[in-house]
Amino acid sequence: MARLRKKLKNDLIYGFLRLIIAIFNVLPRNISLFFGTILGYLCYLLYGKERDKADRHLQIAFGDKLSEAERNTVIRKMFLNIIWNFIDVVRMPKYYKSELRPLIDVDGIENFDKVYKRGKGVIGVTGHIGNFELLAAFSAGEGYRSAAIGRELYDKRLNRLLIANRESVGLINIDTKDSPRKLLRLIKEGYALGVLMDTDSARVRSEMIPAFGKLSNTPVGQSIIGLKTGAGFVPMACLRNGKRYKVVFKPEVTINRTDDFDADVYNITKKCTEVLEEIITEHKDQWIWMHNRWRTKPEDKKK
C-alpha cells in the first residue's frame, strides 16, 4: 500500500509538472512571470517548514547581522526567484536563442576565456545561486564545449526531462554516479565542467570546509580532477537582475602547490568556497537557503 501511495504521489507530481511546463511554454514570458509571482508568494505562505529551515540557515550564516524582518525579506524574494528561474529554465529549449539570450548581460568573460583558451579544461565553480541551469546553457550557447554534473532525480521521468532540457542547448549531462574517467576525458579535451560546490552529499568524496564560519561537508572531486589535469578553477554565477540576468565570471582561483596533494585539494576547495560565499553574501535572496549546507557534523565524518 505504501509503495502504491508513493507511486500515485510521484505520478501526480510528474503530471502536474508536465502541465505547468506546457502552460509556461505557451504563455508569453511576461504573463508566465506574473503567474510565477503569484505562485512564489503562495509557496512562501504555505511552506512554513521550508521558511523556518531557510531562516535557521540564514541565522547560521549571518548571525545577528540580519534582523528578523531582513531575513523574512530575503526568504520571500528567494521563493520568487526560484519560481521565476524555473519558468525560464523550462522555456530554454524553445526560447533560449530568441528570448533568453538577449536578456543576459556578461561581466568578466575575459576571466573565463583566459583559462578556457589554455585548453586544459575549466572547473566552473558555482552553486545553488541564481539560475545555474541558465548559466550552463549560456556557456554552451556561446560555443564553449560544456558539461554539467547533476545528481539523478528521484523520479526517472523527471530526470529524463532535466537531461533533455540540458541537451537541448548543447550541454553534456554527467550524473554523479558516472565513471570519473568520463570527467577526466572531457577535462583533458578542454571542456568547461560546471560544478555545484555547495552540496552536502554522502554520494561523493567530501571534506569539512568552512562555509560562513561553520564547517560544512563540501565535495572535493572537482578539486582532485582539476589539480591532477591542470584545469583552471573559475567561480561563476548567473544572477537575476530584475527581468534580466547577469552572468558573472570571477578571476581564476589558484593556490601555491605543495608536496602534500591532500592539503592542496583542501586549500583549493576552501578558496573556491570563499569566493562562492562572497557571491552569495552579495546576492542573499538568490541562494536556496532551504538547502541544508550544514547537515553533516564534523563528528559524523570521524565515524
Contacts in CASP RR format, 6 or more apart in sequence:
PFRMAT RR
TARGET T0000
AUTHOR 0000-0000-0000
METHOD contacts of the structure
MODEL  1
MARLRKKLKNDLIYGFLRLIIAIFNVLPRNISLFFGTILGYLCYLLYGKE
RDKADRHLQIAFGDKLSEAERNTVIRKMFLNIIWNFIDVVRMPKYYKSEL
RPLIDVDGIENFDKVYKRGKGVIGVTGHIGNFELLAAFSAGEGYRSAAIG
RELYDKRLNRLLIANRESVGLINIDTKDSPRKLLRLIKEGYALGVLMDTD
SARVRSEMIPAFGKLSNTPVGQSIIGLKTGAGFVPMACLRNGKRYKVVFK
PEVTINRTDDFDADVYNITKKCTEVLEEIITEHKDQWIWMHNRWRTKPED
KKK
10 154 0 8 1.000
10 155 0 8 1.000
13 155 0 8 1.000
13 158 0 8 1.000
14 155 0 8 1.000
14 157 0 8 1.000
14 158 0 8 1.000
17 158 0 8 1.000
17 161 0 8 1.000
20 90 0 8 1.000
21 90 0 8 1.000
21 161 0 8 1.000
23 32 0 8 1.000
24 32 0 8 1.000
24 87 0 8 1.000
24 90 0 8 1.000
24 91 0 8 1.000
25 90 0 8 1.000
25 91 0 8 1.000
25 94 0 8 1.000
25 95 0 8 1.000
27 35 0 8 1.000
29 87 0 8 1.000
29 88 0 8 1.000
29 91 0 8 1.000
29 95 0 8 1.000
29 99 0 8 1.000
32 87 0 8 1.000
32 91 0 8 1.000
33 84 0 8 1.000
33 87 0 8 1.000
33 243 0 8 1.000
36 80 0 8 1.000
36 83 0 8 1.000
36 84 0 8 1.000
36 87 0 8 1.000
37 80 0 8 1.000
37 83 0 8 1.000
37 84 0 8 1.000
39 83 0 8 1.000
40 79 0 8 1.000
40 80 0 8 1.000
40 82 0 8 1.000
40 83 0 8 1.000
41 76 0 8 1.000
41 79 0 8 1.000
41 80 0 8 1.000
43 50 0 8 1.000
43 79 0 8 1.000
43 82 0 8 1.000
43 83 0 8 1.000
44 51 0 8 1.000
44 75 0 8 1.000
44 76 0 8 1.000
44 79 0 8 1.000
44 80 0 8 1.000
47 79 0 8 1.000
50 290 0 8 1.000
51 75 0 8 1.000
53 289 0 8 1.000
53 290 0 8 1.000
53 292 0 8 1.000
54 75 0 8 1.000
54 78 0 8 1.000
54 289 0 8 1.000
54 290 0 8 1.000
55 71 0 8 1.000
55 72 0 8 1.000
55 75 0 8 1.000
55 289 0 8 1.000
57 289 0 8 1.000
57 290 0 8 1.000
57 291 0 8 1.000
57 292 0 8 1.000
57 293 0 8 1.000
57 294 0 8 1.000
58 66 0 8 1.000
58 71 0 8 1.000
58 74 0 8 1.000
58 75 0 8 1.000
58 284 0 8 1.000
58 289 0 8 1.000
59 66 0 8 1.000
59 71 0 8 1.000
60 212 0 8 1.000
60 214 0 8 1.000
60 294 0 8 1.000
61 212 0 8 1.000
62 212 0 8 1.000
66 74 0 8 1.000
73 285 0 8 1.000
74 284 0 8 1.000
74 285 0 8 1.000
74 289 0 8 1.000
75 285 0 8 1.000
75 289 0 8 1.000
77 285 0 8 1.000
78 285 0 8 1.000
78 286 0 8 1.000
78 287 0 8 1.000
78 288 0 8 1.000
78 289 0 8 1.000
81 130 0 8 1.000
81 240 0 8 1.000
81 285 0 8 1.000
81 286 0 8 1.000
82 288 0 8 1.000
84 240 0 8 1.000
85 130 0 8 1.000
85 131 0 8 1.000
85 133 0 8 1.000
85 134 0 8 1.000
85 240 0 8 1.000
88 100 0 8 1.000
88 131 0 8 1.000
88 134 0 8 1.000
89 131 0 8 1.000
89 133 0 8 1.000
89 134 0 8 1.000
89 165 0 8 1.000
90 165 0 8 1.000
91 99 0 8 1.000
91 100 0 8 1.000
92 100 0 8 1.000
92 133 0 8 1.000
92 134 0 8 1.000
92 137 0 8 1.000
92 165 0 8 1.000
92 168 0 8 1.000
92 169 0 8 1.000
93 164 0 8 1.000
93 165 0 8 1.000
93 168 0 8 1.000
93 169 0 8 1.000
96 137 0 8 1.000
96 141 0 8 1.000
96 168 0 8 1.000
96 169 0 8 1.000
100 134 0 8 1.000
100 137 0 8 1.000
100 245 0 8 1.000
101 138 0 8 1.000
101 141 0 8 1.000
103 243 0 8 1.000
103 244 0 8 1.000
103 245 0 8 1.000
104 134 0 8 1.000
104 138 0 8 1.000
104 238 0 8 1.000
104 244 0 8 1.000
104 245 0 8 1.000
104 246 0 8 1.000
104 247 0 8 1.000
105 241 0 8 1.000
105 244 0 8 1.000
105 245 0 8 1.000
105 246 0 8 1.000
105 247 0 8 1.000
106 246 0 8 1.000
106 247 0 8 1.000
106 249 0 8 1.000
107 246 0 8 1.000
107 247 0 8 1.000
107 248 0 8 1.000
107 249 0 8 1.000
108 248 0 8 1.000
108 249 0 8 1.000
108 250 0 8 1.000
109 247 0 8 1.000
109 249 0 8 1.000
110 249 0 8 1.000
111 234 0 8 1.000
111 249 0 8 1.000
111 250 0 8 1.000
111 251 0 8 1.000
111 252 0 8 1.000
112 122 0 8 1.000
112 144 0 8 1.000
112 192 0 8 1.000
112 234 0 8 1.000
112 236 0 8 1.000
112 249 0 8 1.000
114 252 0 8 1.000
115 121 0 8 1.000
115 122 0 8 1.000
115 231 0 8 1.000
115 232 0 8 1.000
115 234 0 8 1.000
115 252 0 8 1.000
116 122 0 8 1.000
116 144 0 8 1.000
116 190 0 8 1.000
116 192 0 8 1.000
118 232 0 8 1.000
119 190 0 8 1.000
120 187 0 8 1.000
120 188 0 8 1.000
120 190 0 8 1.000
120 229 0 8 1.000
120 230 0 8 1.000
120 231 0 8 1.000
120 232 0 8 1.000
121 187 0 8 1.000
121 188 0 8 1.000
121 189 0 8 1.000
121 190 0 8 1.000
121 191 0 8 1.000
121 192 0 8 1.000
121 193 0 8 1.000
121 229 0 8 1.000
121 230 0 8 1.000
121 231 0 8 1.000
121 232 0 8 1.000
122 190 0 8 1.000
122 191 0 8 1.000
122 192 0 8 1.000
122 193 0 8 1.000
122 231 0 8 1.000
122 232 0 8 1.000
122 233 0 8 1.000
122 234 0 8 1.000
123 187 0 8 1.000
123 193 0 8 1.000
123 194 0 8 1.000
123 195 0 8 1.000
123 222 0 8 1.000
123 223 0 8 1.000
123 225 0 8 1.000
123 226 0 8 1.000
123 231 0 8 1.000
123 232 0 8 1.000
123 233 0 8 1.000
123 234 0 8 1.000
124 192 0 8 1.000
124 193 0 8 1.000
124 194 0 8 1.000
124 195 0 8 1.000
124 233 0 8 1.000
124 234 0 8 1.000
124 235 0 8 1.000
124 236 0 8 1.000
125 194 0 8 1.000
125 195 0 8 1.000
125 197 0 8 1.000
125 222 0 8 1.000
125 233 0 8 1.000
125 234 0 8 1.000
125 235 0 8 1.000
125 236 0 8 1.000
125 253 0 8 1.000
125 272 0 8 1.000
125 275 0 8 1.000
125 276 0 8 1.000
126 132 0 8 1.000
126 135 0 8 1.000
126 194 0 8 1.000
126 195 0 8 1.000
126 196 0 8 1.000
126 197 0 8 1.000
126 235 0 8 1.000
126 236 0 8 1.000
126 237 0 8 1.000
126 276 0 8 1.000
127 196 0 8 1.000
127 197 0 8 1.000
127 198 0 8 1.000
127 199 0 8 1.000
127 237 0 8 1.000
127 276 0 8 1.000
127 287 0 8 1.000
128 196 0 8 1.000
128 198 0 8 1.000
128 199 0 8 1.000
128 287 0 8 1.000
128 288 0 8 1.000
128 291 0 8 1.000
129 198 0 8 1.000
129 237 0 8 1.000
129 239 0 8 1.000
129 276 0 8 1.000
129 279 0 8 1.000
129 280 0 8 1.000
129 283 0 8 1.000
129 286 0 8 1.000
129 287 0 8 1.000
129 288 0 8 1.000
130 237 0 8 1.000
130 238 0 8 1.000
130 239 0 8 1.000
130 240 0 8 1.000
130 283 0 8 1.000
130 286 0 8 1.000
130 287 0 8 1.000
131 238 0 8 1.000
131 240 0 8 1.000
131 245 0 8 1.000
132 196 0 8 1.000
132 237 0 8 1.000
132 238 0 8 1.000
133 165 0 8 1.000
133 166 0 8 1.000
134 238 0 8 1.000
134 245 0 8 1.000
135 236 0 8 1.000
135 237 0 8 1.000
135 238 0 8 1.000
135 247 0 8 1.000
136 146 0 8 1.000
136 148 0 8 1.000
136 166 0 8 1.000
136 169 0 8 1.000
136 171 0 8 1.000
136 194 0 8 1.000
137 166 0 8 1.000
137 169 0 8 1.000
137 171 0 8 1.000
138 238 0 8 1.000
138 247 0 8 1.000
139 146 0 8 1.000
139 171 0 8 1.000
139 192 0 8 1.000
139 194 0 8 1.000
140 146 0 8 1.000
140 169 0 8 1.000
140 170 0 8 1.000
140 171 0 8 1.000
141 169 0 8 1.000
141 170 0 8 1.000
144 192 0 8 1.000
145 189 0 8 1.000
145 190 0 8 1.000
145 191 0 8 1.000
145 192 0 8 1.000
146 170 0 8 1.000
146 171 0 8 1.000
146 172 0 8 1.000
146 191 0 8 1.000
146 192 0 8 1.000
146 193 0 8 1.000
146 194 0 8 1.000
147 171 0 8 1.000
147 172 0 8 1.000
147 173 0 8 1.000
147 174 0 8 1.000
147 186 0 8 1.000
147 191 0 8 1.000
147 192 0 8 1.000
147 193 0 8 1.000
147 194 0 8 1.000
148 166 0 8 1.000
148 171 0 8 1.000
148 172 0 8 1.000
148 173 0 8 1.000
148 174 0 8 1.000
148 193 0 8 1.000
148 194 0 8 1.000
149 174 0 8 1.000
149 175 0 8 1.000
149 176 0 8 1.000
149 183 0 8 1.000
149 193 0 8 1.000
149 194 0 8 1.000
149 195 0 8 1.000
149 196 0 8 1.000
149 222 0 8 1.000
150 173 0 8 1.000
150 174 0 8 1.000
150 175 0 8 1.000
150 176 0 8 1.000
150 196 0 8 1.000
151 175 0 8 1.000
151 176 0 8 1.000
151 199 0 8 1.000
151 201 0 8 1.000
151 203 0 8 1.000
152 159 0 8 1.000
152 175 0 8 1.000
152 176 0 8 1.000
152 177 0 8 1.000
153 159 0 8 1.000
153 162 0 8 1.000
162 173 0 8 1.000
163 173 0 8 1.000
166 173 0 8 1.000
167 173 0 8 1.000
172 186 0 8 1.000
172 191 0 8 1.000
174 182 0 8 1.000
174 183 0 8 1.000
174 186 0 8 1.000
174 193 0 8 1.000
176 201 0 8 1.000
176 203 0 8 1.000
176 204 0 8 1.000
177 203 0 8 1.000
180 225 0 8 1.000
183 193 0 8 1.000
183 225 0 8 1.000
184 225 0 8 1.000
184 228 0 8 1.000
184 229 0 8 1.000
186 193 0 8 1.000
187 193 0 8 1.000
187 225 0 8 1.000
187 226 0 8 1.000
187 229 0 8 1.000
187 231 0 8 1.000
188 229 0 8 1.000
190 231 0 8 1.000
193 222 0 8 1.000
193 231 0 8 1.000
195 219 0 8 1.000
195 222 0 8 1.000
197 218 0 8 1.000
197 219 0 8 1.000
197 222 0 8 1.000
197 269 0 8 1.000
197 272 0 8 1.000
197 273 0 8 1.000
197 276 0 8 1.000
198 211 0 8 1.000
198 218 0 8 1.000
198 273 0 8 1.000
198 276 0 8 1.000
198 287 0 8 1.000
198 291 0 8 1.000
198 293 0 8 1.000
199 219 0 8 1.000
199 291 0 8 1.000
200 206 0 8 1.000
200 216 0 8 1.000
200 217 0 8 1.000
200 218 0 8 1.000
200 292 0 8 1.000
200 293 0 8 1.000
200 294 0 8 1.000
200 295 0 8 1.000
200 296 0 8 1.000
201 217 0 8 1.000
201 219 0 8 1.000
202 296 0 8 1.000
204 219 0 8 1.000
204 221 0 8 1.000
205 219 0 8 1.000
205 220 0 8 1.000
205 221 0 8 1.000
205 224 0 8 1.000
206 217 0 8 1.000
206 218 0 8 1.000
206 219 0 8 1.000
206 220 0 8 1.000
206 296 0 8 1.000
207 217 0 8 1.000
207 218 0 8 1.000
207 220 0 8 1.000
207 265 0 8 1.000
207 266 0 8 1.000
207 269 0 8 1.000
208 215 0 8 1.000
208 216 0 8 1.000
208 217 0 8 1.000
208 218 0 8 1.000
208 296 0 8 1.000
208 298 0 8 1.000
208 301 0 8 1.000
209 215 0 8 1.000
209 216 0 8 1.000
209 218 0 8 1.000
209 266 0 8 1.000
209 269 0 8 1.000
209 270 0 8 1.000
209 273 0 8 1.000
210 216 0 8 1.000
210 270 0 8 1.000
210 273 0 8 1.000
211 218 0 8 1.000
211 273 0 8 1.000
211 277 0 8 1.000
211 293 0 8 1.000
211 294 0 8 1.000
212 277 0 8 1.000
212 293 0 8 1.000
214 294 0 8 1.000
215 294 0 8 1.000
215 298 0 8 1.000
216 293 0 8 1.000
216 294 0 8 1.000
216 296 0 8 1.000
217 295 0 8 1.000
217 296 0 8 1.000
217 301 0 8 1.000
218 269 0 8 1.000
218 273 0 8 1.000
220 265 0 8 1.000
220 266 0 8 1.000
220 269 0 8 1.000
223 233 0 8 1.000
223 265 0 8 1.000
223 268 0 8 1.000
223 269 0 8 1.000
223 272 0 8 1.000
224 265 0 8 1.000
225 231 0 8 1.000
226 232 0 8 1.000
226 233 0 8 1.000
227 257 0 8 1.000
227 261 0 8 1.000
227 264 0 8 1.000
227 265 0 8 1.000
227 268 0 8 1.000
232 252 0 8 1.000
232 253 0 8 1.000
232 254 0 8 1.000
233 252 0 8 1.000
233 253 0 8 1.000
233 254 0 8 1.000
233 268 0 8 1.000
233 272 0 8 1.000
234 249 0 8 1.000
234 250 0 8 1.000
234 251 0 8 1.000
234 252 0 8 1.000
234 253 0 8 1.000
235 249 0 8 1.000
235 250 0 8 1.000
235 253 0 8 1.000
235 272 0 8 1.000
235 275 0 8 1.000
235 276 0 8 1.000
235 279 0 8 1.000
236 247 0 8 1.000
236 248 0 8 1.000
236 249 0 8 1.000
236 250 0 8 1.000
237 247 0 8 1.000
237 248 0 8 1.000
237 279 0 8 1.000
237 283 0 8 1.000
238 245 0 8 1.000
238 246 0 8 1.000
238 247 0 8 1.000
238 248 0 8 1.000
239 245 0 8 1.000
239 246 0 8 1.000
239 247 0 8 1.000
239 248 0 8 1.000
239 279 0 8 1.000
239 283 0 8 1.000
239 286 0 8 1.000
240 286 0 8 1.000
248 279 0 8 1.000
250 275 0 8 1.000
250 279 0 8 1.000
253 268 0 8 1.000
253 271 0 8 1.000
253 272 0 8 1.000
253 275 0 8 1.000
255 264 0 8 1.000
255 267 0 8 1.000
255 268 0 8 1.000
255 271 0 8 1.000
257 264 0 8 1.000
258 264 0 8 1.000
280 286 0 8 1.000
280 287 0 8 1.000
END
